[in-house]
């Protein structure tokens, strides 16, 4: 049983190598970087990054607040990349939902820090 599994893995690896497909090549492919769910998550992260920068530039966010918010976004981005690496260059719908929930929390924090005392409806 074990030797059959090893043999199957060897054959799969040989086929992938003969076709020029390696894990690194698969993840670097355009299809992986531009997968719709990844694009949506990363677009939101980029948008939030701009909001944080604007808040720091216009004085509605302190440097410390901006650093903390950037740190949270960086953590989300690392999680997105790890999820994609584990799924052949894309993220699942469930992973997208989870990442969006995390982004929603950070978005609310950005709004609340820029508008203290107001309800969070960005």
N, C-alpha and C positions, 0 to 999 in steps of 0.2 A: 504494500500500500504506500509506504513512504517512498520507495524507489520510483513508483509510478508518478507520484506527485512531483518529485524532483525532476524526473524525465520530462513531464509536461511543462514545468517551469523552464527547463533548459530549451525545449523546442520553442516556447513562446519568446524567450529572450533571443534566440537565434533568428527567428523570423523578424522580430523588431529591429535587430541590428542589421539584418540584410536589407530591410526596407529603409534603413537610415533613421529610424525612430528611436530616440533615447528619451528617458524621462525629462532631461533638461531641454531637449529640442521640442518636445510636446508642450512643455510649459511656456516656452518662449514663442511658440507659434502665434500668429496674429489672431487666430480663432480663439485662443485662450485669453489673450489680453483684452479682446473686444467682446467677450461673452456678455450678452445683455444684462444678466444679473450682476456680474462684476462691474460693468460700466455704470450701472445705476448706483451701486454702493459707492464706487470711487468718485462718481460725480458729486454725490452728496458730501463725501469727505472733503473734496476740493472746495466746494461751496462753503462748507463750515470753516475751512481754513481761511478763506477770504473774509468771512464775517469776523473771525477772531482778529485778523490783521487790521481790518477796518476799525474795530472796536478799540484796539490798542492805539492806532494812529489818531483817532479822534478823541481819545481820552476817556471813553466810556468803560474801558477795561484797563486794569492795571497790568503792568508787565508780569507780575506774579500770577494773576488770573489768566492771562493769555498763555503763559507757559504751562499752567495746569491743564487748560483746555486743549492745547496742542498735544500734550502728553496723552490725554485720553483718546484723542483722534489717532495718534500714532499707534496706540494699543489696538484700536479697532482695525486700522489698516494692516497691522501685523497679523491679526486674527484672520482677516479676509485673505491675505496671501497664504497663510498656513492652510486654510480651508481649501483654497484653490489648488494648492500643491497636493493635497490629499485626494483631490477629485479630478485629476487629469487636466487641470487648467480652468475649471469652472467651479462655481459654488451651487449648492442645492437651494431649492426654494426655502427650506427650513433655515438654512444658514443665512440666506439673504434676510429673512424675517428677523432672525436674532441680531444680525448686524444692524439692521434698520432700527430695532428697538434701542440698541445701544446708542446709535446716532441720534435718535429722538431725545434720549436723556441728555446728551451733550448739547444738543440744540437748545433745549429748555434752559440748561445752565447758562449758555451764552446769552440768551434773551434775558434771563433773570438778573444776570450780573450787569448787563447793559441798561436794564430798566428796573432798578430795585423798587420793590413795593408794588409792582404791577403783576397781574396774572400772566402766566406764560402762555401766550398765543402768538407765536412767531409767524 
